[in-house]
Amino acid sequence: MKQQRFQLSLVATLLSSSVLSSMAPVLALPPPQDQPEEVLRTEIILEARSPIDGEPMTAAEYAELQAQLEAEARQVGVVPPRFREIVTLLRIRKVLRTILPFLP
C-alpha cells in the first residue's frame, strides 16, 4: 500500500515537473541579435589602441609598433661573468642547504 502511494506520488511529481518545465521559456540561449564568437574572431580589425599609452592608432601603425616592440624584446643583454659566477654559487649553495640544512 505504501509502495503504491510512493509510486503514484513519484509519477505525479515527474509529470508535474515535466509539464511545468515545458511551459517555462528557454533562458539559456543568447538573444538573436548577438553575433557568435566565431564570427567576431574572423572580423578584420581596422582600428587599434596603443599598448603604451592607449592612444587610437591605425592598423598599420599598430603593426609597426608591435614589430618595433618585438625587436626590442629580442635584444638580449650579455650578463657579466662575475654575475654568472655568483648565480652559480648561489644555486650550489641552495642545493647543499637542502641536503645539509644545518650549514649556514
C-alpha positions as CSV (number, residue, x, y, z in Angstrom):
1,M,0.0,0.0,0.0
2,K,2.7,2.4,1.0
3,Q,4.7,1.4,-2.0
4,Q,1.8,2.2,-4.4
5,R,1.4,5.6,-2.8
6,F,5.1,6.3,-3.2
7,Q,5.0,5.2,-6.8
8,L,1.9,7.4,-7.5
9,S,3.4,10.4,-5.8
10,L,6.7,9.9,-7.8
11,V,4.8,9.7,-11.1
12,A,2.7,12.7,-10.2
13,T,5.9,14.7,-9.3
14,L,7.6,13.7,-12.5
15,L,4.6,14.6,-14.7
16,S,4.1,17.9,-13.0
17,S,7.7,18.9,-13.2
18,S,7.9,17.9,-16.9
19,V,4.8,19.9,-17.7
20,L,6.0,23.0,-15.7
21,S,9.4,22.9,-17.3
22,S,8.0,22.7,-20.8
23,M,6.0,25.8,-20.1
24,A,8.9,27.9,-19.0
25,P,10.7,29.9,-21.6
26,V,14.2,28.9,-22.5
27,L,16.6,31.4,-20.9
28,A,19.9,29.7,-21.7
29,L,20.0,30.8,-25.4
30,P,21.6,34.2,-26.3
31,P,19.5,36.9,-27.9
32,P,19.2,36.5,-31.7
33,Q,21.0,39.9,-32.3
34,D,24.2,38.7,-30.6
35,Q,26.9,37.6,-33.1
36,P,28.6,34.3,-32.3
37,E,32.2,34.4,-31.1
38,E,33.4,32.5,-34.3
39,V,32.1,35.4,-36.5
40,L,33.7,38.0,-34.3
41,R,37.1,36.2,-34.4
42,T,37.1,36.4,-38.2
43,E,36.3,40.1,-38.3
44,I,39.1,42.3,-39.6
45,I,40.2,44.9,-37.1
46,L,40.7,48.3,-38.7
47,E,41.5,50.4,-35.6
48,A,43.6,49.7,-32.5
49,R,44.9,51.3,-29.3
50,S,48.5,51.8,-28.4
51,P,49.6,49.3,-25.7
52,I,51.9,52.0,-24.4
53,D,49.6,55.0,-23.8
54,G,46.2,53.9,-25.1
55,E,46.1,56.4,-28.0
56,P,44.0,55.4,-31.0
57,M,46.0,54.1,-34.0
58,T,45.5,52.7,-37.4
59,A,46.1,49.1,-38.1
60,A,49.4,49.9,-39.9
61,E,50.7,52.0,-37.1
62,Y,49.8,49.2,-34.6
63,A,51.6,46.6,-36.7
64,E,54.7,48.8,-36.9
65,L,54.7,49.4,-33.2
66,Q,54.3,45.7,-32.4
67,A,57.2,44.9,-34.7
68,Q,59.3,47.5,-33.0
69,L,58.5,46.2,-29.5
70,E,59.2,42.6,-30.5
71,A,62.6,43.7,-32.0
72,E,63.5,45.4,-28.7
73,A,62.4,42.4,-26.7
74,R,64.6,40.1,-28.8
75,Q,67.7,42.0,-27.9
76,V,69.2,40.0,-25.1
77,G,71.8,41.7,-22.9
78,V,75.0,40.0,-22.0
79,V,75.4,39.1,-18.4
80,P,78.8,39.8,-16.9
81,P,80.9,36.7,-16.0
82,R,81.0,37.8,-12.3
83,F,77.2,37.8,-12.1
84,R,77.1,34.3,-13.7
85,E,79.6,33.1,-11.2
86,I,77.6,34.5,-8.2
87,V,74.3,33.0,-9.5
88,T,76.0,29.6,-10.0
89,L,77.4,29.7,-6.5
90,L,74.0,30.6,-5.0
91,R,72.4,27.7,-6.8
92,I,75.1,25.3,-5.5
93,R,74.5,26.7,-2.0
94,K,70.8,26.2,-2.3
95,V,71.3,22.5,-3.3
96,L,73.7,22.0,-0.4
97,R,71.3,23.5,2.1
98,T,68.5,21.1,1.0
99,I,70.9,18.2,1.6
100,L,72.6,19.6,4.7
101,P,70.2,22.0,6.4
102,F,72.5,22.7,9.4
103,L,75.1,24.5,7.2
104,P,75.0,28.4,7.5
